Amino acid sequence: MPPTILLTFLFLFTALQPSEAQSNSRVVDFFSVTFSLPATYKAAPFEKSLTAAAIREYISGMDTASLRPYLTALLQYKEQYSPDDWLYYQLVRKVAEAIVPKKENYDRYTFHKWWLLTKSGYDARLAISDTFLLFYVQSNEKIYNIPFRMMDGKQFVCLNYHDYGSIDFDKHHFSDATPFINSSARPFSYKINHLPDFRPADYTDKEVAFSDGFREFSFHIKINQQVKQLFTNYPVVDYSLQFNMPLSKPTYESLVPALKRQLKGSKPKDGVEFLMQFTRYAFSYKPDTEIFGGEKRLSPEQTLLYDYSDCEDRAALFFFLVKELYNLPMLVLTYPQHVTVAVQFDKAYGNTIEFEGKKYSLCEPSPQTTDLRVGQEMPALRKQAYEIAYAYSPH
């Protein structure tokens, strides 16, 4: 049975029979955790134009005594499960949606998200322009495909830009409309250290197969479609964050031990070469623009989950597998239209990249017109400039 966080308040529930208590509660299902929350909070309507004064008046008038049980539930979850900030924000969205549905009044929904996140210990801000209400959180990380603002010398990243599709920032000039600031807040991080403990029943089997030209290889892995939901609005982040995202436990246990058995006794160079073949040929290729309509960097688990992926996604999965199976130093190389990986072995092979006095052999994890081996470079890249976007060292 999935765990349940049940908030019981004696002043409300001791006088109620079980059937009455159930009818006066809201149930929020968040992956493998179920929240049963009292339904006593009634949000006041917000029918005014978006101004800083109207927002301050509305938020100062909120029934925070009745709203606080929802914050308590969030903080209990945070204390018990230590979720990453991105996962915690998804729960904030769920709770806000349960008490003030987005479709009823988007501004009111956003005010409550802001209040819950601010009271959870983050520096969240509101900005307005005409009918646009943007919701920001302070973060020190590099985020590439969503708006940010500099306020008080700090970077604030927009959390709800996707709800508007696009905004002409040359035409619409936003002003701060934050009622109060959490002076003891900590930065919001987009780093994913672990995925939720999804219910085992939510996983399905997927066959991942390829051929090296001589033999056929097949792996049966566990995948969970909820991972797509979790990362729907996740932004484009730095490679150090993307490439180090973990797999969920069932997916990891269905793939990594099988690869270890397959590669048992192989030298690191031969094993890495096998992983190159795996990431090249076990998945179909499509650019992000065809799949998502724009750039989206998939985590290793998402690459296993989706039917199509591009070079960045395969490089992330390859990096993850090499790290798990051999834990070798690696470089992530970015070219104008390509991303690839170089690996440091005990000795260098073929074309190498020198970094801090060490030589790294090129290892191409994406499908090419020729079957490149360890240390072989794509001909089209030989005269192109590259950048070392991320350097991984086991130490």
N, C-alpha and C positions, 0 to 999 in steps of 0.2 A: 504494500500500500504506500502511495507517495506520502512524504512528510507533509504535515499541515501546521501552519502557524495560526493559532486561534486566539484572537484577542477577546477576552471576556472582561467586561466592566461591570462590577457588582451593582453599581447604582442603576444600571440599565437592565441587566439580564436576570437578576435574582427574582424579580417579580414576574418573569415571563415563563410560560411553559415552553418545552423544547420546540413545539411546532411554531409558537409565536416567535421565538428567538430566531428560528431558521427563516421565517418570512421577513424578519427585520434585519437581515444581513445581506451583504454583497459577497459573492465568491469570485475570486480572481485566481485563475490558473496560470502559473508561470513556469512553463516547462515541467519539471517534476515536483514543483512545490505548489500547494494549494493554500490560498489565503481566505479565511472567513472573517469578514470585516463588518462591523455594525453599519447599518444603513441610516444612521441618525443625521448625517451631515446633508444639509440641503443648500446648494450653492445659490446665492442671490443672482438674479439676472443682470447682464451687462448690456445696456442698450445705448450707451453714449458713444460719441465719436472718440477715436483714439487720440487722447492727449495725455501728457505726463500727469496733469492734475487729475483727470478722470481715472487713470490707472492707480494713482496713489489713494484716491478716495475709495475705489473699489476694494483694493487689497487691505487697507486699514479697517474696512468694515466687514471683512470675512469672519465667519464664525470659527475662529481658530481652535476654540475649545473642542468643538465637535470634529474638526478636521485633524486634530493632533493624533487620534488613534491610527489614522492612516500613515502618518509619519512614523509613529511608533512601530508599526508593522514593517515598514521599510527598513528602519534602523535595526530591528530584530533580525531581519533577513541578512542585512549587512554584517552584523556581528556573528551570526551563525555560519554563514557560507563564504564570507570574505570575497564577494564577487569583484571582478574587474569593473572599473568605472563605466565602461560601455554597457556591460550587462546590467549593472545597477540602474543606469539611465533607462534601459528598456523596461525595467520594472516600474520606474517612476512614470513612464508613459502609460503603462498598463493600469496603474492605480488611478492616475488622473482621468483616463478614459472611462474607468468604472464609475467615477463619481460625477464627472462633468463631461459627457461625451463630446468629442470633437465636432461631430456633425450638427449638434445643437447650437453651439456658439464657439467658434474657434478661438476667439480672444480669451474668453473665460477659461477654456481648456488650457491655454498657454500660461495664463496667470497662475493656475494651480500647479502646473509643471514647474514653473519658476519658483513658487513658494516651497514646494516639496524638495527640490534640488538645493535651493539655498539653505533651507533648514537642515539638510543632510550634510552640510559642511563644505559646499562648493561656492565659488564666486560666480554667480549667474547674473546676467544683465538682460534688460529689455531695451529694444530700440524701435522707434516708430518713424514712419513716413507715410502720410496719407492713410490708406487702409492697410498698410503692411505692418505687421508686428513680428519682429525678429527676436529670437531667443538665443543668447550667447552664453558660453561658459569659458572661464579662463583656462588656457592650456598652453604649455610650453613647447609642445611638439610640432613638427612640421606637418601641416595638412594642406593638400594641394588642390582640391577641386570644389571647395566650398568657401564662402566669404568669411573674412575675419576682420576684426576691428582692433585698433590699438587704443586702449583706455588706461589712464594712470600708469603709462609706461609698460603695460602688459598686453599680451596677445589674447584676444577673446575669439573663439571659433563658434560659428553659427550652427545651432543644433536643429533648426527647423526650416532651413532653406528649401529642402526638397518638397515641402508642402506647397510652395508657391511656383515651383517649376523653374522660373527665371525672373529676375528683377533687373531692370536697367538702373544701375547704381549711379550713372551719370545724370539720369533724370530725377531719381528719387534720392534725396539726401536725408540720411537717418540721424535722429537725435536721441540721446540717452533718455530713457523713461523709467529708470530703475527706482523703485520706492525706497529701498534700503539695501545696504551692502553688508555682506558677511565679512567682517574685518579679520576673522581668524580662519578664513577659508584656505583650502589646499588646492593645488592645480588639478584639473581633470586630465586623466591620461587615457589615450586610445590604445595603450598596450594591452594585448590579450595574453594573459598568463595561463588560463585554463578555461575550458568550455563547461557549460552546465552539465550536471549529471542527468542527462536525458533519460526518460523511461526506456528500458530495454525493448518494450513493445513498439516503440516509435522507430526502431531501426529495421531496415530491409536489406536484403542481400543484393550485391551487384558484382557481376563478373567483369574483371579487368584482364584482358588478354592481349598478347602481342606475339610476334614472331621475329627472331633475329636472322631469318633467312634459312636457318637450318633446323631450328626446333621451335615448337609452340609452347608458350608459357601462359598459365592461367591462374589468377588469384581471385578468391571470393572474399569480398570485403563487406563490412557493415557500414551502411550510410544512413543518414538521418536528414530528411528534407527540412526539418526545423532549423538547420544551420543556415539555409538560405534566408529564412525569416529573420534570424538573429543579425545577419549582416546586410539586410536590405538597404539601409541608409548609411552603412559604414563608409567613411570617406576614403579617398586615396591617401595612404599614409607612407611614411618613410620606409625604405626597404628593410631597415633594421627591425621594424615592427612587423612588417608583412612576413618576412622570411622566418621569423622566430615564433610564429603562432603555432600552438600545439594542435594535435589531433584529439578528438574526444576519445575516451577510454575504449569503447567498443570498436571504433574504427581503427585505432592504434593496434589493439590486440588482434584484430583480424588481418592486419597487413604486415606490420613490422616483424613479428616472429616468423611469419611465412617467408619473408625475404631473407631473414637470418638463416633459416634452414636451407633455402635455395643457395645461399652464398657461403655456406659453411666450408671452411678450408680454402676459400679463394683469397688470393692476394688482394690488398686494397685497390690496386690499379684495375684488376679484373672485375672486382666487385663494383667499383665506381662505373666502369664501362657498362656493366649490366644495368645499373640504375639509369644511365644515359639512355639505353635502349628502352627501358621501361617508360620513362617520362616522354620519350619521343613518340612511341608507337602504340601505347596502350590507350591513348586519348585522341579524339579528333580535334583538328585545329580550326579555330575561327578567331578573327580579331574582336576586340571588345566592342568596337562600333557596331558590328553585326549582331552581337549577342545582347548588349546592354544599351547601345546607342551612345556610348561614350566610354572613357577610360574607367576601368574597375580592376583593382588588383586583388586577385583571389588568394585566400589563405591556402595552405596545403590541403586542408580538409575540403574546402570548396572545390579545388581542382579535381579531387577524387569524386566529388558529388556531381558536378556539372558534366554534361555530355561534350561540351566544347571548352577550349581554353587557348590562351596565346602564350608567347614566349616568356613573359613575366611570370605567369602562373606556373608554368612547367619548371622554370628556374627556382621558384619558391619551393615546390614539391621536391625537386632534386636536392636542393640545399638541405631541406629538412631530413630527407632520407640519408644523405651522406653524413650529416651530423649525428643522427641516431645510430647508424650502423658502424661508422668509423671515426666520427668526431675529429675530422681533419680540419686544419685551417683552410679558409675559403675566402675568395673575393667575389663580390657581385659587381659585374662590369656593365655599364650602360653605354650604348652607342646611340646615335640619333634615332634609329628605328628598331633597336634590338636590345635585349637584356640577356646576359649569359653568365656563366660561373667559371672560375678558375680554382683549382684545388692544389694544395701543397702536399706532395708525397715525400717519401724518404729521399727520392731522387727525382729530378725533373724529366719530363717527357715532352718531346716535340716543341711546339710553340709555347713560350712561357711569358708570364707577366711578372716583372720584378717589383716587389713591394717591401720596403723596409729591410732590404738586404736578402730577402727570401724569394725563391722562384716558384711560381704557381703555374701549373699546367692547365691549358684551356680544356674545358669539358663542356661540350655543347648539349644541353638537355632538350632542345627543340628540334622537330623534324626538319631535315635539309634534303637537297637534291642528291647529295652523296652521303654515304654512311661514315660520318666522321668518327675517328677513334680519339682516345685520350691524347691531348697535345696537338690535335689537328684543328686548324682554324677555318672558318667559313671564308672562301675566296673573296666574297663581297665586302668583308670587313677589314681586309688586310691594309687598306689605305685610309680607313676611317679612324677618326679620333674617338677615344673612349674616356670614361671617367670611372674611378673606383668609387662606387656608391656606398659600399659597405664592406668592411673587413671583419671577418670572424676569426677569433682565436680561441681554442679550447681553454686557454689559461686566462 
